[in-house]
Amino acid sequence: MLPSYELVYETYGTLNSDKSNAVLVCHALSGNHHVAGYYVDDMKNVGWWDTMIGPGKPIDTEKFFVIGLNNLGGCHGSTGPISINPATGKPYGASFPVVTVEDWVESQARLADKLGIAQFAAVLGGSLGGMQALQWSLAYPERVRHVLAIASAPRLTAQNIAFNDVARNAILTDPDFYGGDYYEHGVVPTRGLRLARMLGHITYLSNDAMADKFGRGLRSDKYSYSYDIDFEIESYLRYQGDKFAAYFDANTYLLMTKALDYFDPAREYDDDLNKAFATARANFLVLSFTTDWRFAPERSRAIVKALLHNHLKVSYAEITSTHGHDSFLMQHTHYHNVMSAYFDNIASEFTA
Amino acid sequence: MLPSYELVYETYGTLNSDKSNAVLVCHALSGNHHVAGYYVDDMKNVGWWDTMIGPGKPIDTEKFFVIGLNNLGGCHGSTGPISINPATGKPYGASFPVVTVEDWVESQARLADKLGIAQFAAVLGGSLGGMQALQWSLAYPERVRHVLAIASAPRLTAQNIAFNDVARNAILTDPDFYGGDYYEHGVVPTRGLRLARMLGHITYLSNDAMADKFGRGLRSDKYSYSYDIDFEIESYLRYQGDKFAAYFDANTYLLMTKALDYFDPAREYDDDLNKAFATARANFLVLSFTTDWRFAPERSRAIVKALLHNHLKVSYAEITSTHGHDSFLMQHTHYHNVMSAYFDNIASEFTA
């Protein structure tokens, strides 16, 4: 329970008069509200899905009113573990509750209420963002016309959970974690967060993409015969780990991974995903990427199967891409064409 | 450079009069010399490949003289980072040199010299052990009649190296590592070693095996909404991590993973594996397991292709198994039948 909370959000485009052109973008593990564009005073800070969203882009902000928010529990402005608990005057830290995909959708619905949006034209996201989009179709079937789940899954596998658990343990056992209350010790569990991110990156990239991009390339022409960096892939991972650990909050990382682990709409229906989607009413676009081994195409097909079982309208595309799970963030002609076509159809529903 | 070293080894069966029935078993990352059987005073301590080696087993110790050793740099009795450096009276620690697959084969050849074995009937191993077996065919083509590379690879991929690098970084950044000289501080980098082993286990098991064995099974019937253990897979990984960290030496772990990363016989031949095997003379059995994603069947087929290019005698079997990389350690009828048949043929060469 939180006595109150704030959500930070950005919007792009203009809400039309009957408020029928609103699109909600849900972010994944390390995302935030800054989905598209850049700031006048910080022009290098481009939104994480800027290739997808903007004037003339697949999600065309000349037609749609797009909302990006930082999820509850995040570390980019919305209330999270790093925020000051008004009751104590100190950061929430370990006392911040574990939040779930269901909680996020609930808080997003309240944001929609504030903005006077009764129904979204579309709710979408990739990976964990796709899970939130799916949850919208379950929690608020009448409030969303189209749900897009990209590189997502109906729930994590044991292997997915295992990777999350190693990442969490890296943070939890970092001596600088202090049970989650590291803020008041003036330290950050950088080592653990860095390892978590390095590991994450392995699962975001495909085996093939890693082989193509790095292979066994060496930083110098000789082996070092030490535990320093020898291979380019080591350099890349450590760089990514260092960069991430310098700005992301470890408690937020923990709760994001736990939300991933917990999401399982079939759980209360005897593991029957068909039953879970029985109340859904939206139309769906489900997309997967051939080399995504974190949320493989078969995971998306399981979603499609359950939707079809319920006679829902669903389009599915399995995009040939070498970039693994990260594909959903990349510029990719086929992928972007599918998105453009789908959003053109959505636009035709309210401009016609 | 080491001024001297000791290798601990065990033997099973009897060396025949012309010393033609000797078999060398090379171990993988966490293995040791205790390959088969048990000790009179420690009957629960069964060798790591006891299902494969013993009287009447695929590698029949009624026929073969089998040698298991602990590799140089190991932590089970052979000279390694934990051993006392006679020059200083203190453990080698960080001063212990990085050793390679080539070094191991060199030291194994010296052991063979000591035992008066001019030529092995077979040298074999799984995973990193298979790499040593392959290296035998390159370094000592006249000293080994049969080489068996099981669940192995001609070199690591970028993804393989990436996993090793995360594991190494978990150890290297553990505050109890002290640059490798933790012995003199009376501590052990348990946190890092535990994470390394947890991560390793994910790559040893197949996605399917994890799904079958653990799925999303919970330790209790409810989510904890905390960062404690929720899922059975988390409990398994943490148990494996704790168990390993209690007995294995972190410096040995580092050097074993580095030996894996460095092994690349094609490197000095312009990445041409065909050329690398041009001097090999042994007969080969190459085995892979369908669900092994760490060293996938295609990695074994690359070995087979290079051997065939050189007109070497090679048998290859791709074993259908759900157990991933760990399959090579498991009791499995098809796998064991292939091994039995191959070793029966080897035995017929010297008993006939």
Interface residues (C-beta under 8 A of the other chain):
Chain A: P97 V98 R155 L156 T157 A158 Q159 I161 A162 F163 D165 V166 R168 N169 A170 L172 T173 D174 P175 R191 R194 L195 M198 L199 H201 I202 L205 N207 M210 A211 K213 F214 G215 R216 Y223 Y225 S226 Y227 D230 F231 I233 E234 L237 R238 G241 L254 K258 D261 Y262 D264
Chain B: P97 V98 R155 L156 T157 A158 Q159 I161 A162 F163 D165 V166 R168 N169 A170 L172 T173 D174 P175 R191 R194 L195 M198 L199 H201 I202 L205 N207 M210 A211 K213 F214 G215 R216 Y223 Y225 S226 Y227 D230 F231 I233 E234 L237 R238 G241 L254 K258 D261 Y262 D264
